[in-house]
Amino acid sequence: MADTEFDIIVYGATGYTGRLVAEHFVREYGNAADAPKWAMAGRSMDKLEAVRDEIGAPDDTPLVVADADDAASLEAMCARTRVVLTTVGPYQLYGDALVAACVKTGTDYADLCGEPAWMREQIDLHHDKAKASGARICFSSGFDSIPFDLGVLMLQEEAVTRHGSPAPRVKGRVRAMQGTFSGGTAASLTATMKNAAKNPGIIKVLNNPFGLTPGFEGPDQPAGLVPHYEDELGKWAAPFIMATINTKNVHRTNFLRGHPYGEDFRYDEMMLTSPGEAGKAAANAVAEMLKNPFGAKPPKPGEGPSADERENGFYDVLFVGEWEDGKRLHYGVKGRYDPGYGSTSRMLAETGMALLASDSDGGVGTPGSFLGKALVERLRDHAELTFAVEE
């Protein structure tokens, strides 16, 4: 794919999140010497032209018309570029043809998918074909699940350096977060639940921590579903809504990299509240809220927070590595901007840049399995994420 017309195409650039991804390329790279050859793609040329002008992209920014319902247009788009970044979800409704086109043309792909049953379906359909064509199909390249996938990876690298072995047990704990759910996230969850009602096999994938590691079943995993007090951290822990997808991606990264965390690795994610009775009440309230996380009026696809809300968002995640002899290692990942939009759009864009700069084998994988520390460095330099040991 070295001789393609473009380096990166942002597919879905007229949508809420796709537009933010395109803005990142305008803002971060502009006319820089290392700027990629990038294009905006979507269903409507008129809308693409309008968004190009609204975000201040150059007048000569290439625009590509492609439609999720037109497989030929998707294949033609993929043949023109080295990487496709797609924000067109729910992916279980609109993603099949694009993944197939990328696999066929050997084009790298990254998305924001948090739909594990669909991801497993794509693994079963395309992993071997993608290995043969060289296409890297990189799911979950936003807030779900980059901070968690790469946070565990970086903790384990530090664990080996400091203690000579990976931590067999890691806890992911969200210490603080300010942001909103995306309409795409709500639509994806709704689509998943509808499909699960028709196909009980989906529930098995959703409930299995190793649902994305076909052929491998590791040890029993902590469920992370019951609020409890964590003595070491001095706070109450509550269930975390993204844990179902993040934990599966962490295990897939470990699986695809040959189990550097060990085949007995155990991992869970929860949210921290506060000490005392107030923290306990908050943890229980979170657990109750997760039964209906979006309320009576879930956000619609295409809706999102204001620029000020995106600017003022943030997240702070702690990873705790534990060994049976009592050793501990703390590692923090922090991000500026709203996690579901401002930060996610930057993470997806930089995943595309990292794919351009790296040379790993094809297949259906994760940011951690394909890119690892190289993506960490790009996120530090271009997306205002921090990754650091906490002493």
N, C-alpha and C positions, 0 to 999 in steps of 0.2 A: 504493500500500500504506500510505498515511499513516494511515488510519482503522482499522487492524487492532487486534485485541484485545490482542496482545502485540507487544513490540519484538523479543524474542529467545526462541526455544525451543531448549533443549539436548536434542537427540535422542540417545538412548543413555545417559541420565543414570544408569541402574542399572549400567552397565558400569564397569570400573576407571577408565578415563580420563575418561569422561563424568561420573562422580561428582566427579572433581577439577575439571572445568570448572564444575560447579554450585557446588562449594565456593568457587571464586574469586568468583563473583557474591555469595555470602553474605558472604564475608570482606572483599572489596574495596569493595562498594557498600552492603550492608545497607539501611539506611533513608536513605541519602544523598539529597540533593536531586536529584542527577543519576542516580539509580538507574534502570536500565531496567525496563520491565514484562517480566518474564521468567517462563518456565515450564519444567518438566522433563517430558520425554516418553520413553516406552519401551513395551514390549509388555505389561507387567504393572502394573496399578494397585497391587496389594499391594506389589510391590517398589519402586515409586516412592514410596509412602507410607513404607516402611521407610527408604529412603535419605534422603528429606526429613528425617525425624526424626533420623537418625544424623549428618547433617552440620550440624544446628542451623539449618536453614532455617525460616522462619516457618510456622506451621501452615496459613496461608492461601496458601502458595505453590501456584500452579496446577499441576495434573498433567494430562497429556494422554496418552491411550493411542493408539499408532500402531504398525504392524507393517510391516517391510520387505517382507513377503509379501502385503500388502494395499494395493494402489495407491490405492484409494479413501480409506483411512484416512490415507495420507500426503498426498494432495491436500487433504483436509479440514484436516489439521494446518497445511499450508503457507498455506492461505487465512486462517488466524488470526493470522499473524505477519509481521513485516517481514524477519526473518532467521532461518534455521535453521542451527544449529551441530551437525554430526553427527560422532560418534565410532564409528559402526556400520560396521565394516569386517570383512574385506577389502571394499573398495568395489566391486571387480569382481564380487563375489558378492552384495552387499547394497545397492549404491548406485544402480543404474540407475533404479529407479522414483522414488526421492527426487529425483534430479537432474531427471528429466522433470517431476515435480510442481512443483518450484520454477520451472522454465522456464515451464511453463504458467500458473502463478499470478503470475508476476513477482516471486517471493520471492528475496531474496538468500540465498546458501548459502556456507558455509565448512566445510572438512573437514581431515583430517590425512593425505590421500592421498599415498603414495609409490609409486604404481603407474602408470608412464608409459604403458604400452600402453592401459590403461583410460582414462586421461586423454585420450589422442589420440582414442580412439573417441568420447568424449563431446564433444570439440572438433568432430569431424566431424559428429556428430549434432545438436548443440545450439547451437553458437556463434551462428549467424545467428538462430535462434529466440530465444535469450536476448537478443540485441541488440534484437530487435523487442519483446519483452515487458518489457525493462528489468531482468531478473534478472541479478545478478552472481554467477556460479558461480566461487568462489574456492578453488581446490585448494591443497593443500600448505601449510596455515596453522599448522604447528607447527615443530619443530626441522628437519624437512625440509618447507619450505626457507627459512623466514623469515630466520634469521640470515645466510644466504648471499645470498639474493635481495636483501634490504635492505642488506646490507653492501656489495655491489657497487654498488647504486644510490647509496648515500651516498658511497662513494669517488669515483664518477664525478662527482657534483655538486661535490665538493671539488676534483677534478681540473680541471674547467672553471673554477672560481673562481681556482685558484692558477696554472694553466698554460695556460688558454685553450682547452683541448681535452680530450676524454675520453681515458683511457688505452686504447690499442688492444690491450694485453695485460694481463690481471689474473690473479694467482695467488691462490687461496683456500687458506690453510694452517691446519689445526687444530693449534694449539700445545699445547693441553691439554684433556682432557675426562674427567670422571668420571661414570659413569652406566651404565645397563643397557639392553639391548634390550627392547622391549615385545613381549608375545605377539602383538599386532596386527601389528607389523612382520614377525615371523617367519611369521605366517599369510599375510600379503600376498605375501611372497616365495615361499612355497610355492605359493600359488594362481597366481602369475605363471608360475612354472616349469612347472606342470601345463598351463596354457593354451598356453604356448609350444610344448610338445611336440605339441599338437594343431594349432596355427596358426603356421607358420614366419614369417608376417608380423609377429608380435609381436617376434621376434628383431631384425628390421630396425629397428623403433622403438626397442627397448632399446639397440641399438648405434649409433644415429644421434644425435649431439649436438643436431641440429635436428629431432628427432622430434616436437616440439610446436610447430613453426613451419611448418605446411603452406603450400607455395608458396614457401618461402625456404630456401635452402641457403647457409650462410656458408662461410668458409674452413676448411681442415683444422684440427682442434683437437688440443691436446696430450692424449694418452690418460690420463696420470696413473696408469698401471698398473705402471710399472717403478720400483722403488726407486732413488734416486739422491741424490747429495750436492749440496746447494744452497749454493754458495760465499757468496752475499750474507748468508744467514741463519745459516751456520755449523752446519747440522744436516742429518741425513739425512731424506729424505721417503719416505713409504710410501703405498700406495693407501689411499683413504678410502671406506668402504663406501657412504656416502650420495651420493657424487659423481655416480653415474649419474642420479639424479633431480634433484639440486640444479642441476647444470650445465644440464639441459634447461629448468628453470624460469627460470634466469637469462637464457637465450637467448630464452625466450618473453616475459619482461618487456621485454627490449630490442626485440623484434619488435613487440609490441603498443603500445609507446610511440613507435613510429616510428624506431627505431634511434638513440637518443641516444648510445649507446656506439659507434656506427659499424657499418656492414655488414661490416667486416673484423675485428670484435672477436673475440678469442681468450681462452678462459677454461678453467682446470682447477682441481681441488681435490685436495689430498693431506694426509696427516698428518705432522707433524714428530716425529722421535724425539730423538736427541741426537748430538753429534759423535762422531768416532772409530769404532773397531771395534765398540764396544757399540751405537752408534746404527745402524750398518750391519746388525748382527745383528738388532736389534729391527725395523728396516724390512723385512728379509727375512722375519722371523717373521710380521709383520702381513700381508704379501702372501700367505704360505702359509695363514694362518688364514682369509683372506677366501674361500678355496675352499670352506669349510664354516663360515660365521661363527657358527652357532648350536650347533655341536657335535652330539652324539648325542641330547641331550634339549633341543630348543628350548623356549622359554617358551610357555605356552598363552595364548590370548586370555583376558583377565580377570585374569591374574596380573601382579604387579608388585612393585616394591621397597617396603620399609617406609617409614614416614613419616620416620624418621631418615635413611635412604638417600636419599630424595628431597631432604631438606633439605640434605644435605651434598654433593650433586652440583653440577657446574658445567661450563662450557665456555668456551674462549678461542680465537677465530678471528682470524687476521691476513689482511688482504687487501693484496696488493702490486701497485700499478699501475706499469706500465713503458712508457716511450716509446723510440722508436728512437734518439733523441739522447742516451739515458742518464739522463734524468730518472726519478725514483722517487717514489712516494707510498705511505705505509703507513697503513692504517686498521684499527682493531681493533673487534671486536664480542665482548662478554663477557656471559655469562648466569649468574645464580645458579640453583641447584636442578638436580636431575637433568634432563638434556636431553630424555629420552624421555617423561617424565611431568610432573614438577613444573613445568618451564619450558614444555613443550609445551601443557599445559592452560591456562596463563596466556596464552600467545600466541594460542591459538584463541579464548579468551574476548575478548581485546582486539581481535582481528580483527573479531569481531561488533560490538563497540562502535564501532570505526572505520567499519564499513559503515553503521551507524546515523547517524553524524555526517557522512558524506560523500555527494556526489552526482556519481557518475561514470556513464558509459554502461554498459549491460548487455553481456553476452557471457560467454565462458568464459575466465578469466584467472588471474592470480596476485596475491598480496598486493602485490607491487611494482607491477604494472600498474594495479591498481584504487586503491591506497591510498598507496603511496609514503611520503613523509616524514610524513604525518599518522599513519600506523601507528607509525613510529619514535618519535614523540613519546608516543604512548599506551604503548608498551612501556617507554620510559624512566620514565614516571610511575607505571605500574601493574603492571609485570611484572619489574622489577629487571634489565633489560637495559641495557647501556651501548654507545653508538656514538660513537667518537671518533677523530680524527686522531692518529697517533703520530709525534711529531717525532724 
